[in-house]
Amino acid sequence: MVASIVAAIAAAGVVAVAAFLYRKRGLGADDHEPSGATSGHAGSMLSALFLLSFAIAIVVPWTASDVARQNTYTESQAAVDAHWAAARLPAPLGPQVQTELRDYVRFVLDTEWPMLAHGRLAEEGWQRVARVREQVSAFTTDDADQQEAKALVLEHVRALSEARRVRGADAQSRPPAGLLALTVVTGLVVVVFPFMAGARPRGAAMVPLVVMAGLLGTGVYMVFDIVSVFDGGLAVEPEAFTSALTELQRVPAGG
């Protein structure tokens, strides 16, 4: 933040020095007109700066939302795969692990998903994953098929845990605050720039300016509406877990 302020002051200083030197040496010509070279150049650059910050503020959350959505399918599929692998474990462990996995998916849907909009995961979710891992890890057998099933379940649970950790990171991700502030500031400057340049639009000339201001305000609102991956206009919905739970409920205990 301090660096950006220093950079802004330095840039303003360059303008002031250049204006002083040109005036002292008698170079150039006075520019008082709203349609002059200075206003035209500044207006173009301000518009470009706003469009750049606006585009980044839209693209970054959009990309993050797509990645987070794909990760929910990775996590839910890991739960399904672990459920199928647990069917090869002997009773009562196999059915117990399957029940735990179904309850985990149901817990994510009913309890944890609303918390994601606030950037949080429930500690109980981690406890559920740890409980499954401990139950399977404690199982010992000399049967080769059951040993393979145990290894598969643990592998899928590890994948589920990793995807869950990524989901927590996705819930906390936000575009840089400075980028949002720059979008707002440049948007406001673009709206009032004609007045800053000395123009006094009247009558029909106000219509395009008002329309532009309204559309620009809508765009800035959209930027703030999509800052969260799990809330707002681009919110990731729990379709992956809904589909996974439907599939798991069709599978009888023990596979």
Secondary structure by P-SEA (a helix, b strand, c coil): caaaaaaaaaaaaaaaaaaaaaaaaccbbbbcccccaaaaaaaaaaaaaaaaaaaaaaaaaaaaaaaaaaaaaaaaaaaaaaaaaacccccaaaaaaaaaaaaaaaaaacccccccccccccaaaaaaaaaaaaaaaacccccaaaaaaaaaaaaaaaaaaaaaaaaaaaaaccccaaaaaaaaaaaaaaaacccccccccccccaaaaaaaaaaaaaaaaaaaaccccccccccccaaaaaaaaaaaaaccccc
